[in-house]
């Protein structure tokens, strides 16, 4: 996913995106005012996903449960994150690795 605006989405796991297995590449995208009930107010990825997240803006995202994280990653194989900006997300962690 490149150069995308992802705003005002709601979900239980992942306010905008929930990825299970496989490769996920996100670049030059904006995640603004997304909401999740449980985990990952903008993105949740799990079960051996390979993630590349670069040059993204995460702003005003909200997770109702405190352990949510803006980007939550569970049991991943590989993570590359560079030059991302996090502003005013109401989560305890921006990247939460479990």
PyMOL commands that set and color helices and strands:
alter all, ss='L'
color gray80, all
select strands_A, chain A and resi 5-7+10-13+17-20+23-27+30-32+35-39+43-46+50-54+57-59+62-63+71-74+78-82+85-87+95-97
alter strands_A, ss='S'
color yellow, strands_A
deselect
rebuild
show_as cartoon
